[in-house]
């Protein structure tokens, strides 16, 4: 009986881990359009409006969902943790990437954003006290290196670092902190509830920023640019987090975070299709390398070292 119970528990753990990976991949797919659509939207909308306005759109949807389902209010300490999530993924990442992409192409943004999986894993270790195996860190490091080389080659080389690169680095740090804290909160509040409450917490500041953006630079967007902005508000800022935080909540977070390694590949693919950026053999080869590293990192958490 003991052996059968142990085998059942092991199978249950593996199934749960794989479910977390699939939910994480769904979230990453939704997020993969963020950089190309942000780059498209900044053609007729100010970066401040894009970064804050998308949060306002999502906050309206979140408030409606919370009210219709009569969700219980978070506890006192949970409000503080929600503020951390809001600062990282509702305000920090959208605003920083919006300003960065006024000068940097979407494919170049993938160079730095490709470091997000390793950053999220590190935050998961610090915050959730997860202890991945050594092989996990080796493959995660190789994945981050592969992402950087892949995007650099696709973009013609990194060259000199500019202020936009610093903004992207800051965006990665903000998102990693928000992802790790949000993944923990999702285990207590629920996945969609966590992002919804975070959006509500950030709403007053985001509304004020949106008003300032409208006063400083009235929108002159085309229909395509407005559609890109709508996607950023409804999917990137709201619906995508349903799947992503659900995957992180199932966990382990350090493992699920590595699914993000395929996001730069998707970023550049969508940039080619939507923004007509050139895609060569370097993209194909680099994409296979990135996905391979992600698979090895994931497998290292599913099997003994």
PyMOL commands that set and color helices and strands:
alter all, ss='L'
color gray80, all
select helices_A, chain A and resi 2-31+34-41+47-69+76-100+106-113+116-128+134-154+163-189+191-216+223-250+253-275+281-302
alter helices_A, ss='H'
color red, helices_A
deselect
rebuild
show_as cartoon
